[in-house]
Amino acid sequence: MEWILNDLSLEGRYHEVHDFVSDIEKIIKLRFSYKNINDSFLCPRNIGDIKVLGDKTFSQLVLDKAPRDLKVQIMAWVSKKGPFWCDRRTFQEDDYFEHNNIDVTDLGLGECGRKVIMEQDVTSYSFSGEYSQSPLAVQHGLSEQVFGNYEIVNLWSEEQLIASSKTALPLPVNWQTALNVLESKYVHLLFSPELIDQISTLPYNRTVFERMDELCRVLEEYLSSRTEKGEATKRTIEILSEFFRGRKAWFSDETDEDKKNFEHDLKFLDSRDQKSKKYSFHGKIKTPQVRVYFEWPIPPEQKDIQIVYFGPKITKK
């Protein structure tokens, strides 16, 4: 679970400095008290520049009015530590989002919209006031060409955030817990028992886990998009077009040259019959260079996809 600060709820929100400082102090205390809030309460990098009281910005009020120790803690949060959602912004084609005719593409609600489209676990957090309601509607696309409308779960009180924190699944802290999360989340994907040894050659990397999560989501959605007889639907065709074709495809086959040069290295265990077989179709994770090999194509009668490799790129020149 990630909580993303709705920066709209801060703009001009306050009439009294005391109320502003009190609200921010509550967030700071929650960050100290709950590790998952500390790690996953995301704010924008420009939070310090938001005008929260008249023409006074967030940073100006903190620097002028907050007690010394609290001032240090707040400024460390908003100027250095974050975490900041824009540092790992979710990719979305046709990247334009609105809330109540307000362009929120580069705001917290826009990022929530992108994550909801990707079926990621995300909740908006608003400072109480105009945005004390849930859900918040976000539109993907311009009014003249709407790609979708989404409802963003929204919280606006300290109590709600604590309750959400206590029920949220903890984020993985190592590769074993990361694979456990993926196995429980994607019941139609078969994860080879060899994956843990393959990926453990790299230090745990949350960005890689999140990208792996997205790749798995697409593969499972491909399976669920087909009919009971395994026939392609409109959504199946969309998935193949969006993720399996083109220069920036998430999934692709190895070149004939790499299949030949790395013939031995591209053999992985088929956990169904315990035999070593060739696999060349793979998903890509760019930073660091990680690859996810899986069985492909999938016959119509097959209801699952086996992931046979998750580790460093093999076909390095």
N, C-alpha and C positions, 0 to 999 in steps of 0.2 A: 504494500500500500504506500502510495505517495500522496501527500497533501500539498496542494499548490496554492499559494497566496493569491487571492483575487485582488490585484492592485487597484482595481476600480473602487473597491470598498474603502480604500485609504484616501482617495482624492477628495480633499475638502471635507473630510469626515468629522473633524473636531472643531469645537468652539472654545474648549478649555484645554490648556496645556496639561493640567493635571490628569485629565481623562486619557489623553494620548499617552503620556508617560506610563500611566497605570496599565493600560492595555498592552503596551510593548513589554513591560516588566513581566506580565503574566506569560507571554510567549517565551521570554528568556527563562523563566522558572520551569516551564514545561520542557524546554530543551535540556535543561539540567536533570530533570526528574525522569524523563522517558527517552531511552536511547533511540527508539525508532522515530520519535519526533525529531530528535536532534539530527538524525541521519537523513530523514526523508521529508522534512517540512521544507519545501522549496520556495524560494522567493526570487524576484527578478533582480538582476544585477544593479538596476538603476533605482532600487527602492529608496535609497537615500535622497534622490532628487524629486521624489513625489511631493507635491504641495499638499500638506495634510491639514493646515490651519491658516486660512487666508493665503498670503504669499509666502508663508514659512514652509520650508521643506522639512522632510523627515529628519535629515541629518542636522539641519540648523537647530531644530527644537531639541534634539537629543544633546547636541554639543552645548547648547545654551542653558538647558533646563534640567536635564537628568542628573541625579546624584553621581558623584565621581565614579564609584565602582560600577554602577549600572551603566553609565556612559561608556566605559571601557568594554563591557560585555556586549552592549548593543552594537557599537561600532565594529567590534571584531566580527560579529555575526554578519552585518550588512555590507561590510567593506572587504572582508577577507575570507571568512570561513564558509559562508553560505549554509547549505548547498544552494546553488543557483540553477534553476531549471534550464536557462538558456545555454549553459555549458554543455548540456546533453539534450538539446532540443530535438523533439521527435520529428522525423521527416514525414511530410505529407505532400503529395502532389496537389496541384491546385490549392496552394496554401493561402487561403483567405477565410477568416472566421468573423462572425458578427454576434453580438449579444444586444438585443433591443436596438438594432440599427447602429451600434457602436462597433467600429473596427477593433476587434480584440486579437487579431492575428499574432501580434507581438506582445500580448499580455497573458496573464495567468490563465484566463478562461480559454484563450486560443490554444494554449498548450494542453489544457484539460480536454478540449475537443479533439485534438490530434491523438491523445492517448486513448480516449474513449473509442475512437475509430479503430485503433489498433488493439482494442479490447484489453487495455492495460488497466490495472487497479488504481484508480486515481479519484481523489475527492478535492473539491475546492474549499478553501477556508477564507471566509470574509469577516472583516471587522463588523460588529453588529451595527444595524442601521438600515439603510436602504436595501442592503443585500441579505437581510435576515429572513431568508426563505430558501426552500429547496423543493425541487431541483431548479437550477438555472438553465435557461434554454440557450443553446449555442447553435447557430446556423453555419454550415459549411458551404462556402461559395457566395457569390453575389446574388442579390435579390432576383436578378434576371436570369440567373443560372444556378439554382440551388442544387448542391450535390447531396445534402442530407441535413436533417435536424436532429440534434442530440440533447439529452437532458443530463446535466452535470449535477451529481450529488454535492450539496453544499452544507458546510457547517459554519456556525457563527458564534459559538460560545466555548469557553474553557472546558466546561463539562462535556460538551459534545466531542471535543477533540480528544479528551482523555478517554472517553468511552470508545471512540473509534480506534485509538491507539491500543487499547487492551484487547480488542477483538481482531486486530489486523494480524495477518500472518507475518512472522518475522522474516526479514530479508535474509537470503543465504549469506553465510560468512566464509564459506569455503566451497570447493568444487563438489564435495559429497552432498552437502545440504542443497546446493544449487541443482544437482541432478535429481535429488529427492523431490524438490519442488516441481521440476519439469515432469517427472514421472507421474506425480499425483495430479498434475494439471492437464496433461495431454494423454488421455487414456487410450487413444487409438494409435499412439506412436509406441513402437517397441524399442527401448533403449538397450543397446548391447551392454553386457556387463563389463566390456573392455573400455568403455568410454572413460571411466574414472582414471584408469592408468594412462590413457592417451592425453587427457587434458591436464592431468596433474604434473606434466612436465613444465607447465607454465604456472606462475603464481596466480592466485585467485584474482579475478578482474571483474568487477561488477558490470562494467560496460559490455564485456564479452558475454556475460550471463544474460543481460537484458537483450542483446542482439540475438543470442541463441533462442531466447524466449520468443522473440518475434518470428524467427525462422520456423520454429516448431508450431507456432500459432497458424502460420500460413499453410503448412503441410496438413495440419489437422482440419483446417477449414476446407482445404481441397477435398479431403475425404468426405466431409459432411455435406459438401455442396453437391455431390453426386446423388443420383436417385438410388432407390433400393437395389436396382439392377446394375448399378455402377455406371449409368449413363451420364454424360456431361449435361449440366444445366447451364443457364445463362451465367450464373455466378462462377461455375467451374471455368467457363471460357474466359471470364473476366480475370480470374486468378492466374490462369496460364498466360494471358496476355500481359498482365501487369507485373508478374514476378518471375516468369520463366522465359521471357523473350526480350530482345533488345539489348543494346550495349550496356545498360545499367541493371540488367536482370539480377535478382537476388540469387537465383539458382541457375546453374548451367552445367553442361557436360565438359569434360576435359577435352583438349584438342587431341587429334589423332597422334600427333608427335609426342605429347605428354603421356598418352595411354601406352605408347610403345616404350618411351624412355623410362617410365616409372611403373612398368607392368607389375613388377614384384611388389613395389611399395603400395600399390593400390588394391591389394588383396586384403580383405578383412573377414572377420568371423561372421558367418551367418548363424545367429544364435538359435535359429529354428532347427537346423540339422547339424550344427557344430562343424561345418565345413568352411574352409577358406575359399572365398570367391572374389571375383573382380567387381569393383564398384567405381564408377567414375562421375556420376552425377553428384553435385555437391552444392551446399549453400556457402555464402561468403561472409566472413567477418574481416573487416579491413585493418582495424587498429586495435590490437596487433593482428598480424595475418593468421587467422584461424579458419579452418575448413570443417564443414559438417557433411560427411558422405552418407548417402541413404539410397535405398533401393528405388529404382525408377526405370521405366514407367511402371505404373501400378495397374495390373489387370482389373477389368470391371468387377470380377467376383471377389477381389481382395478388399478387406475392410480395414487394413492397417498398413503402416509404413515403418520399416525397420531402419533405425539410425545405427549405422555401423562404425562411424568414426567421428570424433569430436576432439580436435587437437590442432597443433601447429600445421601451417601449410606444408604439404609434402612436395609438391611439384615446383620447388625452387630451382631457378636456373643457376 
